[in-house]
Amino acid sequence: MSDAAIVLVVLALGTYAMKAAGPLVLGSRPLPTRLQSLVDLLPAALLASLALVSTVGEGRALVADARLVGLVVAGVALWKRAPFVVVIVAASAGTAVARLL
Amino acid sequence: MNGIPSPMHSVRAMAELDDREVRRGLRRKAASITAAVAPFGVVFGAAAADASLSLVEAIGFSVFVFGGSSQFAAVEVLGDGGGVAAAALAGLLLNVRSLAFGVIMAPALVGAIWKRAALSQLMIDEATAVGTEPTDLAHRRYGYLAGGLGVFAVWNITTIIGFVVASEADDLITDLGLDVAGPAAFLALLWPRLAQAQQLVTAVVGGAIAVALVPLAPAGVPILASMFGVLAIRFVPRSSPEDTIGAVHGE
């Protein structure tokens, strides 16, 4: 099995367990407060680190290249409340133009 | 509904009309949310091709994992050479929130165990967002199904489109700057959360931890370590318990 296939199986099973815990096991019993706040906040930490590391990370080096220009453009587009497609297209265009310069 | 007394049959007729009206509204909301997912699916398909997954594996992620940001995270970490454990763990951490969605939706998802088991696979942000809009349970279930099934169909089709387009055009990805589509998509998913102080602090601290660790730790570890950003909220005043639903609705 390829690495991707192993990740696929583990992630699919684990994700399904968390999706189905409510309807199959827990019912509507509220989660413990601590777990609830963790659940609320974890995505913020991970999404931020994914956005940044996949922009400035190059193996073990930190680089500021054309991708950073694209990410800043994405930020500006989001701030201007642009829809998702516009954000992606604008960011890509920003990176492409920065590469030409 | 508004307390005006009226003959029984017209009350029922009104209720039926109301029911159809509510369902139409839910379908409309589901359709607009589904349309919004399409470009993200294309970006995921392209990222999967970029990380040298096969088409079958890419579709496997979209069918069996079926959780946008987590699929993306896993593929991104794999592509960076982060290894199997880090990739799976990053994806799982992003899906911990489906625990909370499940608890919110559980009262509306009743029935035989196999039905509840099948319905659970649709437990994603979009299904929960449409499903928590109405107040009565039948409409909640309807909204959840409309959102979940709509996104499931579009997500899988667009995954294939993105994969095929990206594997046809190798140099095009860097020429067109499409390698920034992934990071931009993560930022777009994060954006609605940043309006809340606790979320903002978590994101900033989590992001800082990850960037600081890039030169020091193997690929994948910085992403996982960012979860300690959550600890920073000890220094921020508490906000309301409605946060989860607010985050689901992207407000």
Contacts between the chains, C-beta under 8 A, distances in Angstrom:
chain1	res1	chain2	res2	distance
A	2	B	54	7.6
A	2	B	57	7.1
A	3	B	78	6.3
A	3	B	83	7.6
A	3	B	84	5.1
A	3	B	87	7.7
A	4	B	51	7.4
A	4	B	53	4.7
A	4	B	54	7.6
A	4	B	57	4.8
A	4	B	75	7.7
A	4	B	78	6.1
A	5	B	57	6.0
A	5	B	60	7.6
A	6	B	84	5.2
A	6	B	88	7.7
A	7	B	74	5.3
A	7	B	78	6.2
A	7	B	84	5.6
A	7	B	87	4.7
A	7	B	88	4.9
A	7	B	91	7.3
A	8	B	57	6.1
A	8	B	60	5.0
A	8	B	61	5.7
A	8	B	64	6.8
A	8	B	65	6.9
A	10	B	84	7.7
A	10	B	88	4.3
A	10	B	92	7.9
A	11	B	61	7.7
A	11	B	65	5.1
A	11	B	70	6.8
A	11	B	71	7.8
A	11	B	74	5.6
A	11	B	87	7.9
A	11	B	88	5.1
A	11	B	91	4.4
A	11	B	92	6.3
A	11	B	95	8.0
A	12	B	60	7.7
A	12	B	61	7.9
A	12	B	64	3.8
A	12	B	65	4.8
A	14	B	88	7.3
A	14	B	92	4.7
A	14	B	95	7.4
A	15	B	65	5.4
A	15	B	66	7.7
A	15	B	67	5.6
A	15	B	70	6.5
A	15	B	91	7.3
A	15	B	92	6.8
A	15	B	95	4.6
A	15	B	98	6.9
A	16	B	64	7.8
A	16	B	120	7.0
A	16	B	121	6.7
A	18	B	92	7.8
A	18	B	95	5.6
A	18	B	96	6.3
A	18	B	98	4.8
A	18	B	99	4.8
A	18	B	102	7.3
A	19	B	95	7.6
A	19	B	98	4.6
A	19	B	101	7.6
A	19	B	102	6.0
A	19	B	120	4.8
A	19	B	121	6.5
A	19	B	123	3.7
A	20	B	102	6.8
A	20	B	116	7.5
A	20	B	117	6.2
A	20	B	120	3.7
A	20	B	121	7.9
A	20	B	123	7.4
A	21	B	99	5.7
A	21	B	102	5.4
A	21	B	103	8.0
A	22	B	99	6.9
A	22	B	101	7.2
A	22	B	102	2.3
A	22	B	103	4.4
A	22	B	104	7.4
A	22	B	105	6.4
A	22	B	106	4.3
A	22	B	109	7.9
A	22	B	120	7.8
A	22	B	123	7.6
A	23	B	102	5.8
A	23	B	105	6.9
A	23	B	106	5.1
A	23	B	109	4.4
A	23	B	116	4.4
A	23	B	117	7.9
A	23	B	119	6.4
A	23	B	120	5.1
A	23	B	123	7.8
A	24	B	113	6.9
A	24	B	116	5.6
A	24	B	117	6.3
A	24	B	120	6.6
A	26	B	102	7.0
A	26	B	103	5.8
A	26	B	106	6.8
A	27	B	103	7.9
A	27	B	106	5.2
A	27	B	107	7.7
A	28	B	103	6.0
A	28	B	104	7.8
A	28	B	106	4.7
A	28	B	107	4.8
A	29	B	103	6.9
A	30	B	103	6.5
A	31	B	99	6.6
A	31	B	100	6.2
A	31	B	103	6.0
A	35	B	99	7.7
A	36	B	100	6.6
A	36	B	241	7.3
A	36	B	244	7.2
A	37	B	230	7.9
A	37	B	233	7.4
A	38	B	96	7.2
A	38	B	230	6.1
A	39	B	96	5.5
A	39	B	97	5.2
A	39	B	99	6.0
A	39	B	100	4.6
A	39	B	244	7.0
A	40	B	97	7.6
A	40	B	100	7.4
A	40	B	198	7.8
A	40	B	199	7.7
A	40	B	243	4.7
A	40	B	244	5.4
A	40	B	247	6.5
A	41	B	198	6.4
A	41	B	199	6.5
A	41	B	202	4.6
A	41	B	229	8.0
A	41	B	230	4.8
A	41	B	233	6.5
A	42	B	93	5.7
A	42	B	94	7.3
A	42	B	96	5.6
A	42	B	97	7.0
A	42	B	227	6.1
A	42	B	230	6.3
A	43	B	69	7.0
A	43	B	94	5.8
A	43	B	97	5.9
A	43	B	189	7.7
A	43	B	190	7.8
A	43	B	193	7.2
A	43	B	247	7.7
A	44	B	190	6.4
A	44	B	193	5.1
A	44	B	194	7.8
A	44	B	199	4.5
A	44	B	200	7.8
A	44	B	202	4.3
A	44	B	203	4.3
A	44	B	206	6.7
A	44	B	229	7.5
A	45	B	202	5.1
A	45	B	203	6.5
A	45	B	205	7.4
A	45	B	206	2.9
A	45	B	207	7.6
A	45	B	226	4.6
A	45	B	227	5.4
A	45	B	228	7.7
A	45	B	229	3.8
A	45	B	230	5.8
A	46	B	69	8.0
A	46	B	73	6.6
A	46	B	90	6.7
A	46	B	93	5.8
A	46	B	94	5.3
A	46	B	206	7.0
A	46	B	223	6.7
A	46	B	226	5.9
A	46	B	227	6.7
A	47	B	69	6.6
A	47	B	94	7.7
A	47	B	186	5.0
A	47	B	187	7.7
A	47	B	189	5.4
A	47	B	190	4.0
A	47	B	193	7.8
A	47	B	203	7.1
A	48	B	186	7.9
A	48	B	190	5.8
A	48	B	202	7.8
A	48	B	203	3.9
A	48	B	204	7.1
A	48	B	206	5.1
A	48	B	207	3.6
A	48	B	210	7.5
A	48	B	226	6.8
A	48	B	229	7.4
A	49	B	206	5.4
A	49	B	207	5.3
A	49	B	209	7.2
A	49	B	210	3.3
A	49	B	211	7.7
A	49	B	222	6.4
A	49	B	223	5.1
A	49	B	225	7.9
A	49	B	226	3.4
A	49	B	229	7.8
A	50	B	72	7.7
A	50	B	73	5.6
A	50	B	76	6.2
A	50	B	90	7.7
A	50	B	183	7.4
A	50	B	186	4.5
A	50	B	223	6.1
A	51	B	183	4.8
A	51	B	184	7.8
A	51	B	186	3.8
A	51	B	187	4.5
A	51	B	190	6.4
A	51	B	207	7.4
A	52	B	183	7.7
A	52	B	207	4.7
A	52	B	210	6.1
A	52	B	211	5.3
A	53	B	80	7.9
A	53	B	210	5.2
A	53	B	211	6.6
A	53	B	214	6.1
A	53	B	222	5.5
A	53	B	223	6.1
A	54	B	76	5.6
A	54	B	80	7.3
A	54	B	182	5.6
A	54	B	183	4.7
A	54	B	186	7.2
A	55	B	180	7.1
A	55	B	183	4.4
A	56	B	211	6.4
A	56	B	214	7.4
A	57	B	80	7.0
A	57	B	211	7.9
A	57	B	214	4.8
A	57	B	219	7.9
A	57	B	222	7.5
A	59	B	81	7.8
A	59	B	219	7.5
A	60	B	214	6.5
A	60	B	215	5.3
A	60	B	216	7.9
A	60	B	219	7.9
A	61	B	214	7.7
A	61	B	215	6.8
A	62	B	211	6.9
A	62	B	214	5.6
A	62	B	215	6.3
A	66	B	177	6.9
A	66	B	180	7.7
A	67	B	179	6.4
A	67	B	180	4.8
A	67	B	183	6.7
A	70	B	177	5.7
A	70	B	180	3.3
A	70	B	183	7.4
A	70	B	184	6.4
A	71	B	180	6.3
A	71	B	183	5.3
A	71	B	184	6.4
A	71	B	187	6.4
A	74	B	180	7.4
A	74	B	183	7.5
A	74	B	184	3.8
A	74	B	187	5.2
A	74	B	188	6.9
A	75	B	187	6.4
A	78	B	187	6.6
A	78	B	188	6.1
A	78	B	191	4.6
A	83	B	36	7.4
A	84	B	36	5.9
A	84	B	39	5.6
A	84	B	40	6.5
A	84	B	185	7.8
A	84	B	188	5.6
A	85	B	39	4.6
A	87	B	184	5.8
A	87	B	187	7.9
A	87	B	188	5.2
A	88	B	39	6.0
A	88	B	43	6.4
A	88	B	181	5.2
A	88	B	184	5.5
A	88	B	185	6.6
A	88	B	188	7.6
A	91	B	177	7.3
A	91	B	180	5.0
A	91	B	181	6.8
A	91	B	183	7.8
A	91	B	184	3.8
A	92	B	176	5.8
A	92	B	177	4.0
A	92	B	178	5.2
A	92	B	180	5.9
A	92	B	181	5.8
A	92	B	184	7.6
A	93	B	177	6.3
A	94	B	177	6.7
A	94	B	180	7.4
A	95	B	177	3.1
A	95	B	179	7.1
A	95	B	180	4.3
A	96	B	175	6.6
A	96	B	176	5.3
A	96	B	177	3.4
A	97	B	177	7.6
A	98	B	177	7.7
A	99	B	174	7.3
A	99	B	175	7.7
A	99	B	177	6.8
